[in-house]
Amino acid sequence: MHPLVILGFCLMIACCVVSGFDIFRTIREGREPERRMRSFLIAAGLLIGGGVLVLIGTTLS
């Protein structure tokens, strides 16, 4: 497997971890729209970045 594919999958897993932390923080502290939006944007960026890296890695293989 190409190293970019592995890095892309790691970024996608990091997206799930960020979303999980956001869920637990929301349960514990309540809803704070600014923090939730920032966390959502970070998770979305990781997911899109991971997808792009996987696409590039499969194209180069």
C-alpha positions as CSV (number, residue, x, y, z in Angstrom):
1,M,0.0,0.0,0.0
2,H,1.2,3.5,-0.8
3,P,2.3,5.6,2.2
4,L,-0.2,8.4,1.1
5,V,-3.0,5.9,1.4
6,I,-1.9,4.9,4.9
7,L,-1.6,8.6,5.9
8,G,-5.1,9.3,4.5
9,F,-6.6,6.5,6.5
10,C,-4.9,7.8,9.6
11,L,-6.4,11.3,9.0
12,M,-9.8,9.7,8.6
13,I,-9.4,7.9,11.9
14,A,-8.3,11.2,13.5
15,C,-11.6,12.7,12.2
16,C,-13.5,10.0,14.1
17,V,-11.5,10.7,17.2
18,V,-12.2,14.5,17.0
19,S,-15.9,13.8,16.6
20,G,-15.9,11.4,19.6
21,F,-14.2,14.0,21.8
22,D,-16.8,16.5,20.7
23,I,-19.6,14.2,21.6
24,F,-18.3,13.4,25.1
25,R,-17.5,17.1,25.7
26,T,-21.0,18.1,24.6
27,I,-22.6,15.5,26.9
28,R,-20.4,16.6,29.9
29,E,-20.5,20.4,29.4
30,G,-23.6,21.1,27.4
31,R,-23.9,22.7,24.0
32,E,-21.6,25.5,23.0
33,P,-22.2,26.4,19.3
34,E,-18.8,28.0,18.8
35,R,-16.8,25.0,20.0
36,R,-19.1,22.6,18.2
37,M,-18.6,24.4,15.0
38,R,-14.9,24.6,15.3
39,S,-14.7,20.9,16.2
40,F,-17.0,20.1,13.2
41,L,-14.8,22.1,10.8
42,I,-11.6,20.4,12.1
43,A,-13.2,17.0,11.7
44,A,-14.5,17.9,8.2
45,G,-11.0,19.1,7.2
46,L,-9.4,15.9,8.4
47,L,-11.9,13.8,6.5
48,I,-11.6,15.7,3.3
49,G,-7.8,15.8,3.6
50,G,-7.7,12.1,4.2
51,G,-9.9,11.4,1.2
52,V,-7.7,13.5,-1.0
53,L,-4.6,11.7,0.2
54,V,-6.1,8.3,-0.4
55,L,-7.2,9.4,-3.9
56,I,-3.7,10.6,-4.7
57,G,-2.1,7.5,-3.2
58,T,-4.3,5.1,-5.2
59,T,-3.6,7.1,-8.4
60,L,0.2,6.9,-7.9
61,S,0.2,3.2,-7.1
